Amino acid sequence: MWYTVRMGKTSICKDIFSHPIRAVVFDMDGVIVDSESLHIRADAETFERHGIAVPREAWNDIFGMKSDEGLRIILDRYGTGREDPLVLDREKRERYFELAQEELRLVPLVLDFIVSCRDRTLLTAVATSGLSWYQRPFLERLGMLPFFDVLVTGDEVKNGKPHPEPYLLAASRLGCAPADCLVIEDADNGIRSAKAAGCITVGITTSLPRTCLLAAGADLVIDGFAELL
């Protein structure tokens, strides 16, 4: 079934949203789960243990990227050249897992929106830069896994966001053209990935300000899922 999404008082079937969609594809961190602050804490604590000072604003540049790719950027800018990237990457992932076990929560109203999509027979998917070994268990623990037809994780793609590969793979597995997919992203790198794949893209301001999401190419920016219900 094809469905044209409408948002409250404003129909997004105008202009570039005139094409009806068949699927909604969600980023995970900052879109389904309120986790970006946990990632930053895990990263910051790990780097501090190794004597590496990273400014708070530096994390904004790597939002949405695969962990190893973001790590490489941070080490190039702030590392000494003596660090072992594999050790740092493992430590920060383990620390995030510890934090998330206790503190991970759903983004407000995301479940309501996903249910509304499923009720309208839209396909749903997750395309995350996170790895399967921890993203899948978190979706299971939160009771979210049954709501998705497809799950694409960072270890399944050669090229992470902002490359289009994650969203191209999600669309392929859904059996949809990318142009028939609506993507919801909180990161500029994720928006660039979705737009490069040819998807309609909505930015949500859970992690970055509206100006950053629009500059990355978001077709629409929302402050929360209430605007989509």
Secondary structure as the mmCIF struct_conf table of DSSP 4:
data_model
#
loop_
_struct_conf.conf_type_id
_struct_conf.id
_struct_conf.beg_label_comp_id
_struct_conf.beg_label_asym_id
_struct_conf.beg_label_seq_id
_struct_conf.end_label_comp_id
_struct_conf.end_label_asym_id
_struct_conf.end_label_seq_id
STRN STRN1 TYR A 3 TYR A 3
STRN STRN2 ARG A 6 MET A 7
TURN_TY1_P TURN_TY1_P1 GLY A 8 LYS A 9
STRN STRN3 THR A 10 SER A 11
TURN_TY1_P TURN_TY1_P2 ILE A 12 CYS A 13
BEND BEND1 LYS A 14 LYS A 14
HELX_RH_3T_P HELX_RH_3T_P1 ASP A 15 SER A 18
BEND BEND2 HIS A 19 HIS A 19
STRN STRN4 ILE A 21 ILE A 21
BEND BEND3 ARG A 22 ARG A 22
STRN STRN5 ALA A 23 PHE A 26
BEND BEND4 MET A 28 MET A 28
STRN STRN6 ASP A 29 ASP A 29
TURN_TY1_P TURN_TY1_P3 GLY A 30 ILE A 32
STRN STRN7 VAL A 33 VAL A 33
HELX_RH_AL_P HELX_RH_AL_P1 GLU A 36 ARG A 49
TURN_TY1_P TURN_TY1_P4 HIS A 50 GLY A 51
HELX_RH_3T_P HELX_RH_3T_P2 ARG A 56 ILE A 62
TURN_TY1_P TURN_TY1_P5 PHE A 63 GLY A 64
BEND BEND5 MET A 65 MET A 65
HELX_RH_AL_P HELX_RH_AL_P2 SER A 67 TYR A 78
BEND BEND6 GLY A 81 GLY A 81
HELX_RH_AL_P HELX_RH_AL_P3 PRO A 85 GLU A 103
STRN STRN8 LEU A 106 LEU A 106
HELX_LH_PP_P HELX_LH_PP_P1 VAL A 107 VAL A 107
TURN_TY1_P TURN_TY1_P6 PRO A 108 LEU A 109
HELX_RH_AL_P HELX_RH_AL_P4 VAL A 110 ASP A 119
TURN_TY1_P TURN_TY1_P7 ARG A 120 THR A 121
STRN STRN9 LEU A 123 ALA A 127
BEND BEND7 SER A 129 GLY A 130
HELX_RH_AL_P HELX_RH_AL_P5 SER A 132 ARG A 141
TURN_TY1_P TURN_TY1_P8 LEU A 142 GLY A 143
HELX_RH_3T_P HELX_RH_3T_P3 LEU A 145 PHE A 147
BEND BEND8 ASP A 149 ASP A 149
STRN STRN10 VAL A 150 VAL A 152
HELX_RH_3T_P HELX_RH_3T_P4 GLY A 154 GLU A 156
BEND BEND9 LYS A 158 ASN A 159
TURN_TY1_P TURN_TY1_P9 LYS A 161 PRO A 162
BEND BEND10 HIS A 163 PRO A 164
HELX_RH_AL_P HELX_RH_AL_P6 GLU A 165 LEU A 174
TURN_TY1_P TURN_TY1_P10 GLY A 175 GLY A 175
HELX_RH_3T_P HELX_RH_3T_P5 PRO A 178 ASP A 180
STRN STRN11 CYS A 181 GLU A 185
BEND BEND11 ASP A 186 ALA A 187
HELX_RH_AL_P HELX_RH_AL_P7 ASP A 188 ALA A 197
TURN_TY1_P TURN_TY1_P11 GLY A 198 GLY A 198
STRN STRN12 ILE A 200 ILE A 204
TURN_TY1_P TURN_TY1_P12 THR A 205 THR A 206
BEND BEND12 SER A 207 LEU A 208
HELX_RH_AL_P HELX_RH_AL_P8 ARG A 210 ALA A 215
TURN_TY1_P TURN_TY1_P13 ALA A 216 GLY A 217
BEND BEND13 ASP A 219 ASP A 219
STRN STRN13 LEU A 220 ILE A 222
BEND BEND14 ASP A 223 GLY A 224
HELX_RH_3T_P HELX_RH_3T_P6 PHE A 225 LEU A 228
#
